Amino acid sequence: MAVLGKIRSRGVVLICVIGFALFAFVAEEAFRSCDSTRAERSQRAGEVLGEKINAQDYSNYVEEFVESMKIDGQQASDEQLREAAWDYFVQEKIIENECKALGLTVTDQEIQDIMTKGTDRLLMSIPIPDFHNQQTGRFDVNAYSKFMAQYEQNRGVDPNKDKLYKYLLFKEKQLRQNTLMQKYQQLVAACVLSNPVEAQFTFDAEKQESDVQLAYIDYRSINDKDVNVTDADLQKKYDELKPVFALPQEIRSIKYVTVKKVASEKDRNDLFDSMKKAAQEMDSVKADEVVRKFQSIHPYTGVLVTKNAFSKDIAQIIDSMAVGQVKGPVESKLDNSFNVIKLISKTQLPDSVQYRVIGADGKTLAESKTRADSIYKALQGGADFEQIAKVYGQTGAKEWLTTNQYERATNINKDNAAIFNELNNLAVNEMKLMETSQGSMIIQVLDRKHMVTKYDVALVKRTIDYSDETSHEIGDKFNQFVAANQSLEAIEKNAAKSGYVVKEITNASTSSNGLPGVANSREAQRWVFKAEKGQVSDVIKCGNNSDELIVMVLTDIYPKGFMPLTNPQVNSMVKDEATKDKKAEKAIAQLKGIASIADAKAKGAQVDTVKQITLASPVFIPAIQAQEPALSGAVAATAKGKMSAKPVKGNNAVYVFQVIDRRTLEGKFDNKEYQNKAAQRYLNNIGQTFQNELMKAANVTDNRYLFM
């Protein structure tokens, strides 16, 4: 009882203690939840239609996309391909969502039928001869199925086969997505209809042609000072044009200064002297040793290649050289380098070689060689190549090797070089037993196509780069400038004195690949979207080779919605349009009440004759060099011989006119043809608008700049 009494006497204290403990427990769980949410957000590459895109999943997609495009022969940079990957990825998500709502699907049987037919553009563009019928050029689904089945039995054995397998799987996914897109587009097109009345109108618009005598007052002939544009006029025009200034995402403006690190005159002279020594040694020392000694960025492989392996200026020099000749140092403006070139040999060789191979496994090189000897003798005795290959767990399948698959590679080792050169030189049906550092193999050439000139070239290529000393000098000077100028006003005032130029970016966004016009500027972009207005950045590295330095000042933040009238670009555009309206009012008043072209000329209008005007296309005014859509309708509505009912306000001038001739062009009206024409015209007009509306509705958030 005494204990219970003590508990009762301290009840309030106990309640407080227990309550605090419960609060601590709940708070801890809340903090954990917040930490988890923050972690999840930190791994979010973006959002499409409410679906959160995991950064790692998206990275895997980009890797597949970029690798696929490279195999397809796309010449774009990795950055450009990554941008294309995002556009394609977002489009996929949007179309999949639309099709799901509409019940549109693509079945496995449909994909199989498309692949069997083999005429789809995507399949036809696969740049691997083995997957095309040699007679028809169509995609060969049997070759594809055979490869996929064989790969499943030997998964992970050959890295090249792994790469090809992933490529083909990605192509199949693309084929499915493209087919779904086509279905969706066909459905949209089917919703755009016309009718006989519209068809007749379209026919008349094409076939009814008019000539007019035109009088006009060009807006440029009216001085800006002669019109008064008020703030109310600007606001009214801004409200009218507001949809043009829609911002689907936040954008920011900065002013910035960059400095590029470039080689000094001393750096150039030192490198030139070194390259002269390389040219001298090319005559007496082995080419590969000279290339290594002078640290060429273009390795010597010993593989014969075409001129396409070199930049255009170097290729032109090689083409004019004699075998054994050395040239250089030669400066290449294309890649900012000094070059020493030695042409070791040149010969006619096939651009494409069909071959097959059997590798001889063994625990040691000697065992591999013994097994290869045995295989080679059997083949020479008439054994079937593919049957023997199967005995050793291989296919012995025929494959094509083209020069462009290897001639630009920089990681070719001695084994690769020996194999490529043998494949180039073996005759059709000739076999060769080759020993490599990894084991022995038997290769056989089955076909050779398109003979071209190939060269064995030793090239010492060195970028004309800045030295560490020069780098420190440039960096120190720029850092001192930034430290002494920690405001926008100071930077703008003193930049020119230090030899720098202040530039501006008005449309930085998270969806762009860095800052517009500034290479390799992801880090700078991340700063822009964390900074506060007026803040000055630290010095940040940027440039293609991190050879530039940048300092930035965040000048404006424009949230998602509409760009305000206070924005300088918006204000300037609105003012131009409002000024144009005022000039139009002045010109209309000047031409009001005129009864003839002569009256208009007397009031200061310019006069011209314009022929072949139809309602089907905007009128082109040669004297102004501009199109005026408003005139097309006005002319069509005015009878032959009559003056325009009132002045017509155009984009570039105010017009009055008299229709001096009208004729109907020859042609037979086909109701179906012109209904289709009218529908297609509407479809073309709404196409881009339709895509933009889908994009808006998707509410896309792009956070890639945080990860890339």
Buried (B, 14 or more C-beta within 10 A) or exposed (E): EEEEEEEEEEEEEEEEEEEEEEEEEEEEEEEEEEEEEEEEEEBBBBBBBEEEBBBEEBBEBBBBBBBBBBBEEEEEEEBBBBBBBBEBBBBBBBBBBBBEEEEBEBEEEBBEEBBEEBEBEBBEEBEBBBBBEEEEEBBBBEBBEBBEEBBEEEEEEBEEBEEBBBBBEBBBBBBBBBBBBEBBBEEBEEEBEBEEEBBBBBBBBBBBBBBBBBBBBBBEEBEEEEBEBEEEBBEBBBEEBBEEBEBBBBBBBBBBBBBEBBBBEEBBEEBBEBBBBBBEBBEEEEBBEBBEEBEBEBBBBBBBBBBEBBBEBBBEBBEEBEEEBBBBBBBBEEBEBBBBBBBBEBEEBBBBBBBBBBBBEBEEBEBBBEBBBEBBEBBEEEEEBBEBBEEEEBBBBBBBBBBBEBBEBEEBEEBBBBBBBBBBBBEEEEBBBBBBEEBBBBBBBBBBEEEBEBBBBBBBBBBBBBBEEBBEBBBEBBBEBBEEBEEBEBBBEBBEEBEBEBBEBBBBBBBBBBBEEBBBBBBBBBBBBEBEEEBBBEBBBBBEEEBBBBBBBBBBBBEEEBBBBEBEEBBEBBBEBBBBBBBBEBBBEBBEEBEEBEBBEEBEBBEBEBEEBBBBEBBBBEBBEBBBEBBBBBBBEBEEEEBBEEBBBBBBBBBBBBBBEBEEEEEEEEEEEBBBBBBEBBBEEBBEEEEEEBBEEBEBBBBBBBBB
